Amino acid sequence: MFKSLKIYFKKQQLKGKLKQSNTTFSVVLPEAHKGPSVFIVDDKLPEYDKDSGSRRLNLIIDILLQQGVQVYLMADKKEYKYDTSYYTYYQNKGVQVYFPSIDETGNLVTREGFMEQIVPHVSAVWLHRPLVFDKYIALVRSFNPSVKALYDMVDFHYLRMKREAELKSNDPKLLAEAERFLKIEQANCEAADTIIVISSLDKQNLMPYYAQTQKMLVVGNIHDFITDTTGQKDFSSREGLLFVGSFEHVPNIDAVQYLRKHIMPVVWETLPELTVTVIGSNPKSEVLALDESRFKIVGYVNDLSDAFCTHRLFVAPLRYGAGIKGKIGQSLEFGLPLVTTPIGAEGFDFGKVAEAMIADSPSEFAQKIIAAYTDTALWESLREQSEITLQPFSRKVLTENIVKAVR
């Protein structure tokens, strides 16, 4: 009861502020004669410049718009505190985005009210991430029982959490949380009309827990190899190692700690002057504590192009996770050679140079960093493989499945 009262008064307070600022909102309904339409819900407005999942969804939205699909977007969180720059970004693309506002009669337009107007008229509802699907699917069905419901897993959360628990001596709390997510993900799969999996490997990993493969559709990360080499330095002009990853994602925190504490001491025995640059939004205290002259914690950077064009080697020592790792794809887009773990490499085919790119222990990882960093011929061969590896992740390849999902 207290929670309900708190929400009520928050809404009343917000309503007053919006009336004072004259923040109004008029819903434009989908038009059937203009083709398919989709209503997308994510946990926040996709922060395309901060995390891989948001970057992927932003590119999916681009493809949908280019294919003539009418797109509606709503965030589950930050209803009362939202970054207007992201709202404006998606609105300027041609997306109708929900934001806290009042309607023509002076009433607050809530998320539920927005859905009640939009969902009965759309072709499909794309619910992004497990908790979002779990939270909204019943409400979606109440507004439109026949709408096509898409469950975008982003990655197989159960598998990622289980791997983390196993890495941490089968931590019972982590194992319990993994099992909780498995039940949610299985229920989501059952309730969905289409299950969006991020890779064929994730599809295989899901099959022992949910066997209806006919409902599964692969829509991976979207990466196009950058053929314009303007600004890209050659081997001898580049220097340093690069790591990129949002620190809202716990595996990235673990990876940076593992890199600093277990891998770099071995590397520095051979290359004592070698520096590491760590870029990523929202670095936590345990990450900031690693900052030093040879291991620079930079934090958020708006444009990563310069970093990818000037560093000599990308490193991604991920010890647990699931799905396709966006940081690997971004490095390959720029043709930046990399060293990663078997977890980081999942879903990518590195062909004949895989042996030089994948390492499973600190000493092996360090040796492969040293080899790729110092051997020009090896570095060039890793760079040449990038475009081949990215072919299955191109817009051209993935557009068909994205459009198929919403029709």
Helices and strands as residue ranges (DSSP letters): H 2-21, G 32-34, E 37-42, H 52-66, E 70-75, H 84-93, E 96-97, E 101-102, E 108-109, H 111-118, G 119-121, E 124-128, H 130-143, E 148-152, H 157-167, H 172-191, E 194-197, H 200-206, G 213-215, E 216-218, G 235-237, E 241-244, H 250-258, I 259-263, H 264-270, E 276-279, H 285-288, E 295-299, H 305-310, E 313-316, H 326-333, E 338-340, H 342-345, G 351-353, H 354-357, H 362-374, H 376-390, G 391-393, H 395-406
